[in-house]
């Protein structure tokens, strides 16, 4: 099981992490950051396999994955 840390202030809701997560761990939340974007949140951490695809796909390096 992995741990995903998403820096909400760096997220601009591109949704690449949502699209490419093989386990559908990440979703776009309803809260808004200071830039006006609804940001990504990890909602099913128990399903995370720490593959790091989300972190690699993020154009703003807003995601870190720990095993």
CHARMM-style PDB file with segment names, atoms N, HN, CA, C and O in Angstrom:
ATOM      1  N   UNK     1       0.842  -1.190   0.000  1.00  0.00      PROA
ATOM      2  CA  UNK     1       0.000   0.000   0.000  1.00  0.00      PROA
ATOM      3  C   UNK     1       0.879   1.242   0.000  1.00  0.00      PROA
ATOM      4  O   UNK     1       1.890   1.294   0.700  1.00  0.00      PROA
ATOM      5  N   UNK     2       0.500   2.221  -0.770  1.00  0.00      PROA
ATOM      6  HN  UNK     2      -0.322   2.179  -1.339  1.00  0.00      PROA
ATOM      7  CA  UNK     2       1.268   3.451  -0.867  1.00  0.00      PROA
ATOM      8  C   UNK     2       0.585   4.599  -0.148  1.00  0.00      PROA
ATOM      9  O   UNK     2      -0.538   4.485   0.343  1.00  0.00      PROA
ATOM     10  N   UNK     3       1.298   5.695  -0.106  1.00  0.00      PROA
ATOM     11  HN  UNK     3       2.210   5.788  -0.506  1.00  0.00      PROA
ATOM     12  CA  UNK     3       0.758   6.925   0.464  1.00  0.00      PROA
ATOM     13  C   UNK     3       0.962   8.024  -0.556  1.00  0.00      PROA
ATOM     14  O   UNK     3       2.076   8.222  -1.040  1.00  0.00      PROA
ATOM     15  N   UNK     4      -0.088   8.737  -0.886  1.00  0.00      PROA
ATOM     16  HN  UNK     4      -0.993   8.577  -0.493  1.00  0.00      PROA
ATOM     17  CA  UNK     4      -0.027   9.818  -1.863  1.00  0.00      PROA
ATOM     18  C   UNK     4      -0.166  11.147  -1.141  1.00  0.00      PROA
ATOM     19  O   UNK     4      -1.080  11.341  -0.340  1.00  0.00      PROA
ATOM     20  N   UNK     5       0.754  12.062  -1.434  1.00  0.00      PROA
ATOM     21  HN  UNK     5       1.497  11.905  -2.085  1.00  0.00      PROA
ATOM     22  CA  UNK     5       0.681  13.416  -0.894  1.00  0.00      PROA
ATOM     23  C   UNK     5       0.508  14.362  -2.081  1.00  0.00      PROA
ATOM     24  O   UNK     5       1.345  14.403  -2.983  1.00  0.00      PROA
ATOM     25  N   UNK     6      -0.581  15.115  -2.068  1.00  0.00      PROA
ATOM     26  HN  UNK     6      -1.261  15.081  -1.336  1.00  0.00      PROA
ATOM     27  CA  UNK     6      -0.873  16.056  -3.145  1.00  0.00      PROA
ATOM     28  C   UNK     6      -0.820  17.465  -2.576  1.00  0.00      PROA
ATOM     29  O   UNK     6      -1.538  17.793  -1.632  1.00  0.00      PROA
ATOM     30  N   UNK     7       0.039  18.292  -3.158  1.00  0.00      PROA
ATOM     31  HN  UNK     7       0.623  18.026  -3.925  1.00  0.00      PROA
ATOM     32  CA  UNK     7       0.121  19.700  -2.747  1.00  0.00      PROA
ATOM     33  C   UNK     7      -1.006  20.461  -3.454  1.00  0.00      PROA
ATOM     34  O   UNK     7      -0.906  20.787  -4.637  1.00  0.00      PROA
ATOM     35  N   UNK     8      -2.059  20.730  -2.718  1.00  0.00      PROA
ATOM     36  HN  UNK     8      -2.140  20.465  -1.757  1.00  0.00      PROA
ATOM     37  CA  UNK     8      -3.264  21.313  -3.302  1.00  0.00      PROA
ATOM     38  C   UNK     8      -3.004  22.661  -3.969  1.00  0.00      PROA
ATOM     39  O   UNK     8      -3.639  22.984  -4.973  1.00  0.00      PROA
ATOM     40  N   UNK     9      -2.100  23.433  -3.438  1.00  0.00      PROA
ATOM     41  HN  UNK     9      -1.584  23.171  -2.623  1.00  0.00      PROA
ATOM     42  CA  UNK     9      -1.820  24.750  -4.019  1.00  0.00      PROA
ATOM     43  C   UNK     9      -1.102  24.666  -5.365  1.00  0.00      PROA
ATOM     44  O   UNK     9      -1.131  25.621  -6.142  1.00  0.00      PROA
ATOM     45  N   UNK    10      -0.465  23.545  -5.643  1.00  0.00      PROA
ATOM     46  HN  UNK    10      -0.441  22.770  -5.012  1.00  0.00      PROA
ATOM     47  CA  UNK    10       0.231  23.369  -6.919  1.00  0.00      PROA
ATOM     48  C   UNK    10      -0.667  22.749  -7.991  1.00  0.00      PROA
ATOM     49  O   UNK    10      -0.347  22.808  -9.178  1.00  0.00      PROA
ATOM     50  N   UNK    11      -1.779  22.160  -7.581  1.00  0.00      PROA
ATOM     51  HN  UNK    11      -2.039  22.112  -6.616  1.00  0.00      PROA
ATOM     52  CA  UNK    11      -2.669  21.463  -8.511  1.00  0.00      PROA
ATOM     53  C   UNK    11      -3.499  22.464  -9.304  1.00  0.00      PROA
ATOM     54  O   UNK    11      -4.061  23.405  -8.743  1.00  0.00      PROA
ATOM     55  N   UNK    12      -3.571  22.249 -10.625  1.00  0.00      PROA
ATOM     56  HN  UNK    12      -3.115  21.484 -11.080  1.00  0.00      PROA
ATOM     57  CA  UNK    12      -4.439  23.091 -11.450  1.00  0.00      PROA
ATOM     58  C   UNK    12      -5.520  22.281 -12.142  1.00  0.00      PROA
ATOM     59  O   UNK    12      -6.035  22.681 -13.187  1.00  0.00      PROA
ATOM     60  N   UNK    13      -5.858  21.152 -11.563  1.00  0.00      PROA
ATOM     61  HN  UNK    13      -5.439  20.828 -10.715  1.00  0.00      PROA
ATOM     62  CA  UNK    13      -6.999  20.343 -11.978  1.00  0.00      PROA
ATOM     63  C   UNK    13      -6.919  19.860 -13.424  1.00  0.00      PROA
ATOM     64  O   UNK    13      -7.934  19.828 -14.120  1.00  0.00      PROA
ATOM     65  N   UNK    14      -5.735  19.488 -13.879  1.00  0.00      PROA
ATOM     66  HN  UNK    14      -4.911  19.515 -13.313  1.00  0.00      PROA
ATOM     67  CA  UNK    14      -5.595  18.982 -15.249  1.00  0.00      PROA
ATOM     68  C   UNK    14      -6.188  17.582 -15.385  1.00  0.00      PROA
ATOM     69  O   UNK    14      -6.556  17.158 -16.480  1.00  0.00      PROA
ATOM     70  N   UNK    15      -6.276  16.877 -14.272  1.00  0.00      PROA
ATOM     71  HN  UNK    15      -5.977  17.222 -13.382  1.00  0.00      PROA
ATOM     72  CA  UNK    15      -6.882  15.551 -14.162  1.00  0.00      PROA
ATOM     73  C   UNK    15      -6.062  14.425 -14.790  1.00  0.00      PROA
ATOM     74  O   UNK    15      -6.585  13.326 -14.975  1.00  0.00      PROA
ATOM     75  N   UNK    16      -4.804  14.663 -15.119  1.00  0.00      PROA
ATOM     76  HN  UNK    16      -4.379  15.556 -14.968  1.00  0.00      PROA
ATOM     77  CA  UNK    16      -3.955  13.580 -15.630  1.00  0.00      PROA
ATOM     78  C   UNK    16      -3.809  12.474 -14.593  1.00  0.00      PROA
ATOM     79  O   UNK    16      -3.825  11.293 -14.937  1.00  0.00      PROA
ATOM     80  N   UNK    17      -3.668  12.850 -13.336  1.00  0.00      PROA
ATOM     81  HN  UNK    17      -3.655  13.810 -13.057  1.00  0.00      PROA
ATOM     82  CA  UNK    17      -3.519  11.845 -12.280  1.00  0.00      PROA
ATOM     83  C   UNK    17      -4.770  10.973 -12.169  1.00  0.00      PROA
ATOM     84  O   UNK    17      -4.678   9.766 -11.947  1.00  0.00      PROA
ATOM     85  N   UNK    18      -5.921  11.589 -12.325  1.00  0.00      PROA
ATOM     86  HN  UNK    18      -5.996  12.569 -12.506  1.00  0.00      PROA
ATOM     87  CA  UNK    18      -7.185  10.850 -12.261  1.00  0.00      PROA
ATOM     88  C   UNK    18      -7.285   9.885 -13.440  1.00  0.00      PROA
ATOM     89  O   UNK    18      -7.642   8.718 -13.277  1.00  0.00      PROA
ATOM     90  N   UNK    19      -6.968  10.386 -14.611  1.00  0.00      PROA
ATOM     91  HN  UNK    19      -6.678  11.334 -14.744  1.00  0.00      PROA
ATOM     92  CA  UNK    19      -7.104   9.600 -15.835  1.00  0.00      PROA
ATOM     93  C   UNK    19      -6.172   8.388 -15.866  1.00  0.00      PROA
ATOM     94  O   UNK    19      -6.566   7.313 -16.317  1.00  0.00      PROA
ATOM     95  N   UNK    20      -4.940   8.560 -15.389  1.00  0.00      PROA
ATOM     96  HN  UNK    20      -4.620   9.434 -15.023  1.00  0.00      PROA
ATOM     97  CA  UNK    20      -3.944   7.514 -15.543  1.00  0.00      PROA
ATOM     98  C   UNK    20      -3.773   6.587 -14.342  1.00  0.00      PROA
ATOM     99  O   UNK    20      -3.044   5.600 -14.440  1.00  0.00      PROA
ATOM    100  N   UNK    21      -4.413   6.871 -13.227  1.00  0.00      PROA
ATOM    101  HN  UNK    21      -5.005   7.673 -13.148  1.00  0.00      PROA
ATOM    102  CA  UNK    21      -4.292   5.988 -12.062  1.00  0.00      PROA
ATOM    103  C   UNK    21      -4.969   4.646 -12.358  1.00  0.00      PROA
ATOM    104  O   UNK    21      -6.175   4.604 -12.598  1.00  0.00      PROA
ATOM    105  N   UNK    22      -4.210   3.561 -12.342  1.00  0.00      PROA
ATOM    106  HN  UNK    22      -3.230   3.595 -12.147  1.00  0.00      PROA
ATOM    107  CA  UNK    22      -4.803   2.264 -12.682  1.00  0.00      PROA
ATOM    108  C   UNK    22      -5.799   1.752 -11.645  1.00  0.00      PROA
ATOM    109  O   UNK    22      -6.618   0.887 -11.954  1.00  0.00      PROA
ATOM    110  N   UNK    23      -5.741   2.265 -10.443  1.00  0.00      PROA
ATOM    111  HN  UNK    23      -5.076   2.968 -10.193  1.00  0.00      PROA
ATOM    112  CA  UNK    23      -6.627   1.810  -9.367  1.00  0.00      PROA
ATOM    113  C   UNK    23      -7.712   2.834  -9.014  1.00  0.00      PROA
ATOM    114  O   UNK    23      -8.497   2.611  -8.093  1.00  0.00      PROA
ATOM    115  N   UNK    24      -7.756   3.939  -9.735  1.00  0.00      PROA
ATOM    116  HN  UNK    24      -7.118   4.120 -10.484  1.00  0.00      PROA
ATOM    117  CA  UNK    24      -8.773   4.993  -9.509  1.00  0.00      PROA
ATOM    118  C   UNK    24      -8.764   5.501  -8.073  1.00  0.00      PROA
ATOM    119  O   UNK    24      -9.809   5.663  -7.444  1.00  0.00      PROA
ATOM    120  N   UNK    25      -7.556   5.749  -7.573  1.00  0.00      PROA
ATOM    121  HN  UNK    25      -6.707   5.617  -8.085  1.00  0.00      PROA
ATOM    122  CA  UNK    25      -7.379   6.211  -6.196  1.00  0.00      PROA
ATOM    123  C   UNK    25      -7.645   7.711  -6.064  1.00  0.00      PROA
ATOM    124  O   UNK    25      -8.059   8.177  -5.002  1.00  0.00      PROA
ATOM    125  N   UNK    26      -7.410   8.466  -7.136  1.00  0.00      PROA
ATOM    126  HN  UNK    26      -7.074   8.087  -7.999  1.00  0.00      PROA
ATOM    127  CA  UNK    26      -7.473   9.930  -7.078  1.00  0.00      PROA
ATOM    128  C   UNK    26      -8.714  10.445  -7.800  1.00  0.00      PROA
ATOM    129  O   UNK    26      -9.103   9.940  -8.853  1.00  0.00      PROA
ATOM    130  N   UNK    27      -9.321  11.465  -7.198  1.00  0.00      PROA
ATOM    131  HN  UNK    27      -9.005  11.874  -6.342  1.00  0.00      PROA
ATOM    132  CA  UNK    27     -10.453  12.160  -7.802  1.00  0.00      PROA
ATOM    133  C   UNK    27     -10.238  13.660  -7.657  1.00  0.00      PROA
ATOM    134  O   UNK    27      -9.402  14.096  -6.866  1.00  0.00      PROA
ATOM    135  N   UNK    28     -10.978  14.437  -8.404  1.00  0.00      PROA
ATOM    136  HN  UNK    28     -11.657  14.083  -9.046  1.00  0.00      PROA
ATOM    137  CA  UNK    28     -10.967  15.888  -8.221  1.00  0.00      PROA
ATOM    138  C   UNK    28     -11.999  16.206  -7.147  1.00  0.00      PROA
ATOM    139  O   UNK    28     -13.169  15.841  -7.261  1.00  0.00      PROA
ATOM    140  N   UNK    29     -11.549  16.882  -6.118  1.00  0.00      PROA
ATOM    141  HN  UNK    29     -10.599  17.178  -6.025  1.00  0.00      PROA
ATOM    142  CA  UNK    29     -12.424  17.211  -4.998  1.00  0.00      PROA
ATOM    143  C   UNK    29     -13.304  18.415  -5.275  1.00  0.00      PROA
ATOM    144  O   UNK    29     -13.327  18.943  -6.386  1.00  0.00      PROA
ATOM    145  N   UNK    30     -14.017  18.835  -4.264  1.00  0.00      PROA
ATOM    146  HN  UNK    30     -13.998  18.405  -3.361  1.00  0.00      PROA
ATOM    147  CA  UNK    30     -14.914  19.980  -4.402  1.00  0.00      PROA
ATOM    148  C   UNK    30     -14.336  21.248  -3.776  1.00  0.00      PROA
ATOM    149  O   UNK    30     -14.854  22.341  -4.005  1.00  0.00      PROA
ATOM    150  N   UNK    31     -13.268  21.112  -2.989  1.00  0.00      PROA
ATOM    151  HN  UNK    31     -12.847  20.224  -2.803  1.00  0.00      PROA
ATOM    152  CA  UNK    31     -12.630  22.291  -2.406  1.00  0.00      PROA
ATOM    153  C   UNK    31     -11.797  22.996  -3.471  1.00  0.00      PROA
ATOM    154  O   UNK    31     -11.360  22.383  -4.445  1.00  0.00      PROA
ATOM    155  N   UNK    32     -11.588  24.286  -3.271  1.00  0.00      PROA
ATOM    156  HN  UNK    32     -11.943  24.784  -2.480  1.00  0.00      PROA
ATOM    157  CA  UNK    32     -10.882  25.111  -4.248  1.00  0.00      PROA
ATOM    158  C   UNK    32      -9.625  25.689  -3.610  1.00  0.00      PROA
ATOM    159  O   UNK    32      -9.659  26.156  -2.472  1.00  0.00      PROA
ATOM    160  N   UNK    33      -8.497  25.659  -4.356  1.00  0.00      PROA
ATOM    161  HN  UNK    33      -8.468  25.280  -5.281  1.00  0.00      PROA
ATOM    162  CA  UNK    33      -7.260  26.252  -3.840  1.00  0.00      PROA
ATOM    163  C   UNK    33      -7.255  27.766  -4.084  1.00  0.00      PROA
ATOM    164  O   UNK    33      -8.212  28.303  -4.641  1.00  0.00      PROA
ATOM    165  N   UNK    34      -6.199  28.446  -3.678  1.00  0.00      PROA
ATOM    166  HN  UNK    34      -5.421  28.009  -3.225  1.00  0.00      PROA
ATOM    167  CA  UNK    34      -6.151  29.909  -3.771  1.00  0.00      PROA
ATOM    168  C   UNK    34      -6.114  30.416  -5.205  1.00  0.00      PROA
ATOM    169  O   UNK    34      -6.358  31.596  -5.456  1.00  0.00      PROA
ATOM    170  N   UNK    35      -5.808  29.523  -6.149  1.00  0.00      PROA
ATOM    171  HN  UNK    35      -5.611  28.564  -5.944  1.00  0.00      PROA
ATOM    172  CA  UNK    35      -5.779  29.909  -7.571  1.00  0.00      PROA
ATOM    173  C   UNK    35      -7.129  29.675  -8.246  1.00  0.00      PROA
ATOM    174  O   UNK    35      -7.298  29.984  -9.426  1.00  0.00      PROA
ATOM    175  N   UNK    36      -8.081  29.133  -7.503  1.00  0.00      PROA
ATOM    176  HN  UNK    36      -7.944  28.882  -6.545  1.00  0.00      PROA
ATOM    177  CA  UNK    36      -9.423  28.933  -8.033  1.00  0.00      PROA
ATOM    178  C   UNK    36      -9.674  27.568  -8.651  1.00  0.00      PROA
ATOM    179  O   UNK    36     -10.709  27.362  -9.285  1.00  0.00      PROA
ATOM    180  N   UNK    37      -8.745  26.627  -8.480  1.00  0.00      PROA
ATOM    181  HN  UNK    37      -7.904  26.793  -7.965  1.00  0.00      PROA
ATOM    182  CA  UNK    37      -8.902  25.287  -9.043  1.00  0.00      PROA
ATOM    183  C   UNK    37      -9.418  24.306  -8.001  1.00  0.00      PROA
ATOM    184  O   UNK    37      -8.983  24.322  -6.849  1.00  0.00      PROA
ATOM    185  N   UNK    38     -10.347  23.456  -8.413  1.00  0.00      PROA
ATOM    186  HN  UNK    38     -10.700  23.443  -9.349  1.00  0.00      PROA
ATOM    187  CA  UNK    38     -10.698  22.303  -7.592  1.00  0.00      PROA
ATOM    188  C   UNK    38      -9.536  21.334  -7.732  1.00  0.00      PROA
ATOM    189  O   UNK    38      -9.163  20.988  -8.853  1.00  0.00      PROA
ATOM    190  N   UNK    39      -8.959  20.892  -6.636  1.00  0.00      PROA
ATOM    191  HN  UNK    39      -9.261  21.174  -5.726  1.00  0.00      PROA
ATOM    192  CA  UNK    39      -7.728  20.117  -6.698  1.00  0.00      PROA
ATOM    193  C   UNK    39      -7.947  18.629  -6.458  1.00  0.00      PROA
ATOM    194  O   UNK    39      -8.959  18.205  -5.900  1.00  0.00      PROA
ATOM    195  N   UNK    40      -6.964  17.858  -6.899  1.00  0.00      PROA
ATOM    196  HN  UNK    40      -6.143  18.203  -7.352  1.00  0.00      PROA
ATOM    197  CA  UNK    40      -7.008  16.398  -6.781  1.00  0.00      PROA
ATOM    198  C   UNK    40      -6.857  15.972  -5.322  1.00  0.00      PROA
ATOM    199  O   UNK    40      -6.133  16.595  -4.546  1.00  0.00      PROA
ATOM    200  N   UNK    41      -7.555  14.903  -4.974  1.00  0.00      PROA
ATOM    201  HN  UNK    41      -8.143  14.396  -5.604  1.00  0.00      PROA
ATOM    202  CA  UNK    41      -7.457  14.318  -3.637  1.00  0.00      PROA
ATOM    203  C   UNK    41      -7.397  12.796  -3.770  1.00  0.00      PROA
ATOM    204  O   UNK    41      -8.011  12.210  -4.662  1.00  0.00      PROA
ATOM    205  N   UNK    42      -6.656  12.184  -2.879  1.00  0.00      PROA
ATOM    206  HN  UNK    42      -6.157  12.660  -2.155  1.00  0.00      PROA
ATOM    207  CA  UNK    42      -6.591  10.722  -2.827  1.00  0.00      PROA
ATOM    208  C   UNK    42      -7.758  10.246  -1.981  1.00  0.00      PROA
ATOM    209  O   UNK    42      -7.851  10.583  -0.800  1.00  0.00      PROA
ATOM    210  N   UNK    43      -8.652   9.463  -2.580  1.00  0.00      PROA
ATOM    211  HN  UNK    43      -8.577   9.189  -3.538  1.00  0.00      PROA
ATOM    212  CA  UNK    43      -9.871   9.065  -1.878  1.00  0.00      PROA
ATOM    213  C   UNK    43      -9.907   7.590  -1.488  1.00  0.00      PROA
ATOM    214  O   UNK    43     -10.652   7.206  -0.585  1.00  0.00      PROA
ATOM    215  N   UNK    44      -9.121   6.772  -2.150  1.00  0.00      PROA
ATOM    216  HN  UNK    44      -8.516   7.084  -2.883  1.00  0.00      PROA
ATOM    217  CA  UNK    44      -9.108   5.338  -1.845  1.00  0.00      PROA
ATOM    218  C   UNK    44      -7.669   4.875  -1.614  1.00  0.00      PROA
ATOM    219  O   UNK    44      -7.129   4.081  -2.384  1.00  0.00      PROA
ATOM    220  N   UNK    45      -7.067   5.377  -0.559  1.00  0.00      PROA
ATOM    221  HN  UNK    45      -7.506   6.022   0.066  1.00  0.00      PROA
ATOM    222  CA  UNK    45      -5.661   5.090  -0.292  1.00  0.00      PROA
ATOM    223  C   UNK    45      -5.385   3.600  -0.097  1.00  0.00      PROA
ATOM    224  O   UNK    45      -4.285   3.141  -0.405  1.00  0.00      PROA
ATOM    225  N   UNK    46      -6.335   2.850   0.395  1.00  0.00      PROA
ATOM    226  HN  UNK    46      -7.229   3.223   0.644  1.00  0.00      PROA
ATOM    227  CA  UNK    46      -6.136   1.410   0.594  1.00  0.00      PROA
ATOM    228  C   UNK    46      -5.919   0.676  -0.731  1.00  0.00      PROA
ATOM    229  O   UNK    46      -5.345  -0.413  -0.754  1.00  0.00      PROA
ATOM    230  N   UNK    47      -6.375   1.270  -1.822  1.00  0.00      PROA
ATOM    231  HN  UNK    47      -6.841   2.154  -1.803  1.00  0.00      PROA
ATOM    232  CA  UNK    47      -6.217   0.652  -3.142  1.00  0.00      PROA
ATOM    233  C   UNK    47      -4.908   1.047  -3.828  1.00  0.00      PROA
ATOM    234  O   UNK    47      -4.545   0.458  -4.847  1.00  0.00      PROA
ATOM    235  N   UNK    48      -4.198   2.035  -3.282  1.00  0.00      PROA
ATOM    236  HN  UNK    48      -4.493   2.513  -2.455  1.00  0.00      PROA
ATOM    237  CA  UNK    48      -2.966   2.535  -3.904  1.00  0.00      PROA
ATOM    238  C   UNK    48      -1.879   1.454  -3.899  1.00  0.00      PROA
ATOM    239  O   UNK    48      -1.605   0.833  -2.872  1.00  0.00      PROA
ATOM    240  N   UNK    49      -1.268   1.246  -5.067  1.00  0.00      PROA
ATOM    241  HN  UNK    49      -1.490   1.750  -5.901  1.00  0.00      PROA
ATOM    242  CA  UNK    49      -0.195   0.256  -5.196  1.00  0.00      PROA
ATOM    243  C   UNK    49       1.173   0.932  -5.322  1.00  0.00      PROA
ATOM    244  O   UNK    49       2.167   0.266  -5.613  1.00  0.00      PROA
ATOM    245  N   UNK    50       1.229   2.233  -5.107  1.00  0.00      PROA
ATOM    246  HN  UNK    50       0.422   2.774  -4.870  1.00  0.00      PROA
ATOM    247  CA  UNK    50       2.471   3.028  -5.133  1.00  0.00      PROA
ATOM    248  C   UNK    50       3.207   2.899  -6.470  1.00  0.00      PROA
ATOM    249  O   UNK    50       4.436   2.838  -6.504  1.00  0.00      PROA
ATOM    250  N   UNK    51       2.451   2.858  -7.564  1.00  0.00      PROA
ATOM    251  HN  UNK    51       1.452   2.908  -7.536  1.00  0.00      PROA
ATOM    252  CA  UNK    51       3.061   2.727  -8.887  1.00  0.00      PROA
ATOM    253  C   UNK    51       3.718   4.025  -9.357  1.00  0.00      PROA
ATOM    254  O   UNK    51       4.571   4.003 -10.244  1.00  0.00      PROA
ATOM    255  N   UNK    52       3.329   5.141  -8.774  1.00  0.00      PROA
ATOM    256  HN  UNK    52       2.636   5.159  -8.053  1.00  0.00      PROA
ATOM    257  CA  UNK    52       3.877   6.467  -9.038  1.00  0.00      PROA
ATOM    258  C   UNK    52       3.515   7.035 -10.408  1.00  0.00      PROA
ATOM    259  O   UNK    52       4.103   8.026 -10.840  1.00  0.00      PROA
ATOM    260  N   UNK    53       2.566   6.423 -11.087  1.00  0.00      PROA
ATOM    261  HN  UNK    53       2.088   5.618 -10.736  1.00  0.00      PROA
ATOM    262  CA  UNK    53       2.132   6.961 -12.375  1.00  0.00      PROA
ATOM    263  C   UNK    53       1.553   8.359 -12.203  1.00  0.00      PROA
ATOM    264  O   UNK    53       1.810   9.240 -13.023  1.00  0.00      PROA
ATOM    265  N   UNK    54       0.780   8.568 -11.155  1.00  0.00      PROA
ATOM    266  HN  UNK    54       0.572   7.852 -10.489  1.00  0.00      PROA
ATOM    267  CA  UNK    54       0.182   9.888 -10.919  1.00  0.00      PROA
ATOM    268  C   UNK    54       1.250  10.960 -10.782  1.00  0.00      PROA
ATOM    269  O   UNK    54       1.122  12.046 -11.346  1.00  0.00      PROA
ATOM    270  N   UNK    55       2.293  10.659 -10.042  1.00  0.00      PROA
ATOM    271  HN  UNK    55       2.397   9.776  -9.584  1.00  0.00      PROA
ATOM    272  CA  UNK    55       3.373  11.631  -9.831  1.00  0.00      PROA
ATOM    273  C   UNK    55       4.127  11.913 -11.126  1.00  0.00      PROA
ATOM    274  O   UNK    55       4.508  13.052 -11.394  1.00  0.00      PROA
ATOM    275  N   UNK    56       4.338  10.883 -11.919  1.00  0.00      PROA
ATOM    276  HN  UNK    56       4.029   9.957 -11.701  1.00  0.00      PROA
ATOM    277  CA  UNK    56       5.053  11.071 -13.191  1.00  0.00      PROA
ATOM    278  C   UNK    56       4.213  11.846 -14.201  1.00  0.00      PROA
ATOM    279  O   UNK    56       4.762  12.587 -15.017  1.00  0.00      PROA
ATOM    280  N   UNK    57       2.903  11.688 -14.161  1.00  0.00      PROA
ATOM    281  HN  UNK    57       2.457  11.086 -13.498  1.00  0.00      PROA
ATOM    282  CA  UNK    57       2.025  12.360 -15.120  1.00  0.00      PROA
ATOM    283  C   UNK    57       1.740  13.815 -14.750  1.00  0.00      PROA
ATOM    284  O   UNK    57       1.364  14.608 -15.614  1.00  0.00      PROA
ATOM    285  N   UNK    58       1.912  14.169 -13.498  1.00  0.00      PROA
ATOM    286  HN  UNK    58       2.218  13.525 -12.797  1.00  0.00      PROA
ATOM    287  CA  UNK    58       1.585  15.526 -13.040  1.00  0.00      PROA
ATOM    288  C   UNK    58       2.553  16.552 -13.632  1.00  0.00      PROA
ATOM    289  O   UNK    58       3.748  16.505 -13.342  1.00  0.00      PROA
ATOM    290  N   UNK    59       2.055  17.479 -14.457  1.00  0.00      PROA
ATOM    291  HN  UNK    59       1.084  17.517 -14.693  1.00  0.00      PROA
ATOM    292  CA  UNK    59       2.945  18.472 -15.078  1.00  0.00      PROA
ATOM    293  C   UNK    59       3.480  19.506 -14.095  1.00  0.00      PROA
ATOM    294  O   UNK    59       4.434  20.221 -14.404  1.00  0.00      PROA
ATOM    295  N   UNK    60       2.876  19.590 -12.919  1.00  0.00      PROA
ATOM    296  HN  UNK    60       2.102  19.009 -12.668  1.00  0.00      PROA
ATOM    297  CA  UNK    60       3.302  20.586 -11.929  1.00  0.00      PROA
ATOM    298  C   UNK    60       4.021  19.984 -10.741  1.00  0.00      PROA
ATOM    299  O   UNK    60       4.282  20.678  -9.759  1.00  0.00      PROA
ATOM    300  N   UNK    61       4.343  18.706 -10.814  1.00  0.00      PROA
ATOM    301  HN  UNK    61       4.131  18.142 -11.612  1.00  0.00      PROA
ATOM    302  CA  UNK    61       5.049  18.003  -9.732  1.00  0.00      PROA
ATOM    303  C   UNK    61       4.368  18.225  -8.383  1.00  0.00      PROA
ATOM    304  O   UNK    61       5.025  18.461  -7.368  1.00  0.00      PROA
ATOM    305  N   UNK    62       3.041  18.143  -8.394  1.00  0.00      PROA
ATOM    306  HN  UNK    62       2.507  17.951  -9.218  1.00  0.00      PROA
ATOM    307  CA  UNK    62       2.255  18.390  -7.182  1.00  0.00      PROA
ATOM    308  C   UNK    62       2.013  17.118  -6.377  1.00  0.00      PROA
ATOM    309  O   UNK    62       1.396  17.166  -5.313  1.00  0.00      PROA
ATOM    310  N   UNK    63       2.499  15.968  -6.882  1.00  0.00      PROA
ATOM    311  HN  UNK    63       3.000  15.928  -7.746  1.00  0.00      PROA
ATOM    312  CA  UNK    63       2.184  14.692  -6.243  1.00  0.00      PROA
ATOM    313  C   UNK    63       3.473  13.946  -5.881  1.00  0.00      PROA
ATOM    314  O   UNK    63       4.410  13.858  -6.674  1.00  0.00      PROA
ATOM    315  N   UNK    64       3.484  13.419  -4.668  1.00  0.00      PROA
ATOM    316  HN  UNK    64       2.723  13.490  -4.024  1.00  0.00      PROA
ATOM    317  CA  UNK    64       4.564  12.542  -4.223  1.00  0.00      PROA
ATOM    318  C   UNK    64       3.935  11.243  -3.738  1.00  0.00      PROA
ATOM    319  O   UNK    64       2.881  11.246  -3.101  1.00  0.00      PROA
ATOM    320  N   UNK    65       4.600  10.133  -4.052  1.00  0.00      PROA
ATOM    321  HN  UNK    65       5.456  10.131  -4.569  1.00  0.00      PROA
ATOM    322  CA  UNK    65       4.094   8.826  -3.657  1.00  0.00      PROA
ATOM    323  C   UNK    65       5.143   8.134  -2.812  1.00  0.00      PROA
ATOM    324  O   UNK    65       6.317   8.092  -3.180  1.00  0.00      PROA
ATOM    325  N   UNK    66       4.722   7.589  -1.679  1.00  0.00      PROA
ATOM    326  HN  UNK    66       3.768   7.623  -1.380  1.00  0.00      PROA
ATOM    327  CA  UNK    66       5.614   6.883  -0.779  1.00  0.00      PROA
ATOM    328  C   UNK    66       5.158   5.438  -0.630  1.00  0.00      PROA
ATOM    329  O   UNK    66       3.958   5.165  -0.578  1.00  0.00      PROA
ATOM    330  N   UNK    67       6.097   4.527  -0.561  1.00  0.00      PROA
ATOM    331  HN  UNK    67       7.071   4.749  -0.603  1.00  0.00      PROA
ATOM    332  CA  UNK    67       5.763   3.109  -0.355  1.00  0.00      PROA
ATOM    333  C   UNK    67       5.742   2.789   1.107  1.00  0.00      PROA
ATOM    334  OT1 UNK    67       5.482   1.647   1.485  1.00  0.00      PROA
TER     335      UNK     67
END
